[in-house]
Amino acid sequence: MALQDIKDRISLAEEKARRVAGSTQLIAVSKVQPNERVQTILEQGHRVFGENRVQEAAGKWPAFREQFEGIDLHLIGPLQTNKARQAMELAQSIHTLDRAKLAKTFARLAQEIGNCPDLYIQVNTGAEPQKAGVLPADADAFVAEAIAMDLPVRGLMCIPPVDEDPALHFAMLGKIAARNGLTGLSMGMSGDFETAVALGATHVRVGSAIFGDRVPPGG
């Protein structure tokens, strides 16, 4: 069973790193996966899932919530400000806070709605122009700015460059989090989650290794 295999590998990585057992949460990334595959994972007892697009999440998770209790949904894709309200109503955590405009939108909506999902600030550790996220040099100031808005900033998130050693980026993210008093580290995907666990990840985002290859719409 792929899900159990990933959980076993996370447990082993925690043990090797002398971390507390169960301190890394597995986010099963269900984006662009058929509902049947997602249902199979739900039936195996897993409840923590990740989606990239608000629209896809809105079409999938309300129905699953009627069938299964305790679903913990994380939004892990780039978020437009005009989708912020819908994102806040759907998800328990949002991992892609990456700019002041979005932070201000969250703060305003939190006042209106009366609550706010847990937030993770995305850091562009590789300073890649095509990738979202605050630059490492700007991260401290942005963390302070978001916290000053009374936003529930729980930690940081990164997606390392594909052609670089992810350990360097995970270590960098950990240092930024530590000096800002943040404990959450959303880092590590199917190909490098064990390295992320060794470097303190509290959340790893694994999709294809659990579900198999993605199925594109209409595919």
ChimeraX attribute file (.defattr): number of C-alpha atoms within 10 A of each C-alpha:
attribute: neighborCount
match mode: 1-to-1
recipient: residues
	/A:1	7
	/A:2	13
	/A:3	17
	/A:4	12
	/A:5	12
	/A:6	18
	/A:7	16
	/A:8	12
	/A:9	14
	/A:10	25
	/A:11	20
	/A:12	17
	/A:13	21
	/A:14	23
	/A:15	15
	/A:16	12
	/A:17	15
	/A:18	10
	/A:19	17
	/A:20	10
	/A:21	12
	/A:22	13
	/A:23	15
	/A:24	23
	/A:25	16
	/A:26	23
	/A:27	23
	/A:28	26
	/A:29	27
	/A:30	26
	/A:31	23
	/A:32	17
	/A:33	19
	/A:34	15
	/A:35	13
	/A:36	9
	/A:37	14
	/A:38	20
	/A:39	15
	/A:40	12
	/A:41	20
	/A:42	18
	/A:43	11
	/A:44	11
	/A:45	10
	/A:46	19
	/A:47	17
	/A:48	20
	/A:49	25
	/A:50	25
	/A:51	26
	/A:52	19
	/A:53	18
	/A:54	22
	/A:55	12
	/A:56	13
	/A:57	22
	/A:58	16
	/A:59	10
	/A:60	17
	/A:61	19
	/A:62	11
	/A:63	10
	/A:64	15
	/A:65	12
	/A:66	8
	/A:67	11
	/A:68	14
	/A:69	10
	/A:70	9
	/A:71	17
	/A:72	16
	/A:73	22
	/A:74	27
	/A:75	26
	/A:76	25
	/A:77	17
	/A:78	18
	/A:79	20
	/A:80	12
	/A:81	15
	/A:82	10
	/A:83	12
	/A:84	18
	/A:85	17
	/A:86	14
	/A:87	24
	/A:88	21
	/A:89	13
	/A:90	20
	/A:91	23
	/A:92	17
	/A:93	22
	/A:94	29
	/A:95	27
	/A:96	25
	/A:97	27
	/A:98	22
	/A:99	15
	/A:100	13
	/A:101	12
	/A:102	18
	/A:103	22
	/A:104	16
	/A:105	14
	/A:106	26
	/A:107	19
	/A:108	14
	/A:109	16
	/A:110	17
	/A:111	11
	/A:112	11
	/A:113	11
	/A:114	8
	/A:115	15
	/A:116	22
	/A:117	23
	/A:118	17
	/A:119	25
	/A:120	25
	/A:121	28
	/A:122	27
	/A:123	28
	/A:124	25
	/A:125	24
	/A:126	19
	/A:127	16
	/A:128	12
	/A:129	8
	/A:130	7
	/A:131	15
	/A:132	20
	/A:133	25
	/A:134	24
	/A:135	17
	/A:136	18
	/A:137	13
	/A:138	11
	/A:139	23
	/A:140	15
	/A:141	12
	/A:142	20
	/A:143	22
	/A:144	12
	/A:145	15
	/A:146	22
	/A:147	13
	/A:148	10
	/A:149	13
	/A:150	13
	/A:151	20
	/A:152	16
	/A:153	22
	/A:154	21
	/A:155	25
	/A:156	26
	/A:157	31
	/A:158	26
	/A:159	20
	/A:160	24
	/A:161	15
	/A:162	8
	/A:163	6
	/A:164	10
	/A:165	12
	/A:166	23
	/A:167	16
	/A:168	14
	/A:169	22
	/A:170	26
	/A:171	16
	/A:172	17
	/A:173	27
	/A:174	24
	/A:175	13
	/A:176	19
	/A:177	22
	/A:178	14
	/A:179	9
	/A:180	15
	/A:181	12
	/A:182	17
	/A:183	16
	/A:184	22
	/A:185	28
	/A:186	30
	/A:187	27
	/A:188	26
	/A:189	23
	/A:190	15
	/A:191	11
	/A:192	17
	/A:193	23
	/A:194	22
	/A:195	20
	/A:196	26
	/A:197	29
	/A:198	20
	/A:199	24
	/A:200	22
	/A:201	27
	/A:202	19
	/A:203	21
	/A:204	25
	/A:205	23
	/A:206	23
	/A:207	23
	/A:208	18
	/A:209	16
	/A:210	21
	/A:211	20
	/A:212	11
	/A:213	11
	/A:214	14
	/A:215	12
	/A:216	10
	/A:217	8
	/A:218	4
	/A:219	5
